[in-house]
Amino acid sequence: MKNNTILLCFGTRPEWLKIKPLVQVLDNYKLLFTGQHVDLLNNIDVDYQIQIHNNEHRLDQLISDCLLQFPNDGFDSVLVQGDTASAFACAIAAFHRQKTIYYLEAGLRSYNLQHPYPEEGYRQMISRISDINFCPTQLSADNLSNEKTNGINHVVGNTVLDNLVDYKDKCEYTNKVLVTMHRRENHYWMDKWFIEINKLAKKHPELEFILPLHPNPNVQKHKHLLTNVNVIDPLSHPDLLDILVKCKLVISDSGGLQEEGSFFNKNVIVCRTVTERPEAIMKDFRNDFLMFKSKLQNNDSFAFSRFSDGEMYILQNRHLKLENNQIQIDDRVQSGPYQSADFKSFNPNTDAKFQTKLVNTFQHKQLNYFKGISCSCCVGKENFDWQIDLHNGDDNSLTWANLWVNSNYPAFIQEILPILYSKQCVFVGHHDADISTLPFIKKDFRVGYNAFINDYDVIEQISNWIECNKIQDHIFLFSASSFTNLAIYELFKKFNNNSYIDIGTCLTPMMNMPTERDYLQGYWNYNGSNSLNLKCIWN
């Protein structure tokens, strides 16, 4: 990068904050200003400036202005940052001029084109034409690898943190709560957000809630709702940092504050259903549940495969036998809430082939292929860490094996089940299951008792049916023990335009099947159970 001249493109304050550390170390560069936050030019000398026109088609016009006014000469390569319309336009302009494209902060993903809109679309499209991707985290690099983009990926960290080092020593925890709200996907709900924030401020008068009000009219028009909040004008970045380093808590929909707050060890309440920075938030039941709900609503195909404690023991190559309502693990026998009708067994000496297949399914990484594992509160810290190590690390593809049950079971019935009624669903499960009560099931495939190691031919049956009938946009619901893991693995690799969900025992009360989870039956009998409050802990 030393021997060529790089054109650094920016137009917004966040873009400049992430490009600024590069300006301080690069020898040969030129600056292109794309025209959004004009006050930046008070302190920055640029080589090129886009003259933008504001009209009712602002994004279209901005992209058009950048494309038409983009310079042709004086540089060898182009660097864009982030996910703005101007970053997308500059990348396209550089592509048209056959310039090398560097993409800073590459690989961030929510995998929902509506959240955030249009940013998620821009960042995915930029990645497709970039030559060199500078990724802030390993997860973002893995996203690009899974997507099979053409560029070379480098994990370089987050450049915005270079601007924060001098503030680290100023960090303290006062009575201030910093609040920011601006994202486009929150505009529809902005009044509700402000009402709840105002209630919170009223409930805690000992805290000072400070909200720099974004200039967008969709935010400004709800200002009157913040009667208990200190509403102030937008702040410069240094002034915002002065509040951030002193506050007790952050409430925000800002991606930047997720990063900066974590750097200063501040608790951040993220006011979004999904985020392209999953490393910045605590992994909890509800967030992952909402992610899958969103994918179902938007017909975004995915796979969810459960590796619960039984699968964990097989992965560990331990002798396993389930019979007569008892489970035997090696020489240890314990009773439990297991289905007395079930018979499952795994013998390391005779079933090694199955264990090898299961390891492959567990370690497989593919875009939108999710694996649920047993949490530390269910199997202990040692076993939890063992799962992470076998997976080669924790990443965004891992979630909970018990995602649909425990504290989420009422939400599953109330929020997921209505979605299934509007879809084309296929059931794969126990041969005694009664699906007559489930009208959304359009097709079914059945497995036998010892589904740990048998019935591989069913996978071929399903594959042939999908292929012959050109099945797509269907939801396959699995309730078939460890057979499920192999089936989902094989099917999603070949036919990833359908969704494959290990539903486990969630529907067994509706199918007149016995269940090892008493509260599932109890929920339907009297709509309540104390065990519904169970909520697993990730680490």
Secondary structure, 3 states (H helix, E strand, C coil): CCCCCEEEEECCHHHHHHHHHHHCCCCCEEEEECCCCHHHHHCCCCCEECCCCCCCCHHHHHHHHHHHHCCCCCCCEEEEECCCHHHHHHHHHHHHCCCEEEEECCCCCCCCCCCCCCHHHHHHHHHHHCCEEEECCHHHHHHHHHHCCCCEEEECCCHHHHHCHHHHHHCCCCCEEEEECCCHHHHHHHHHHHHHHHHHHHHCCCCEEEEECCCCHHHHCCHHHCCCCEEECCCCHHHHHHHHCCCCEEEECCHHHHHHHHHCCCEEEECCCCCCCHHHCCCCHHHHHHHHHHHHHCCCCCEEEEECHHHHHHHCCCCEEEECCEEEECCEEEECCCCCCCCEEECCCCCHHHHHHHHHHHHCCCCCEEEEECCHHHHCHHHHHHHHHHCCCCCCCEEECCCCCHHHHHHHHHHHHHHHCCCEEEEEEECCCCCCCCCCEEEEEEECCCCCCCCHHHHHHHHHHHHHHCCCCEEEEEECCCHHHHHHHHHHHHCCCCEEEECCCCCHHHHCCCCCCHHHHHHHHHCCCHHHHCCCCCC
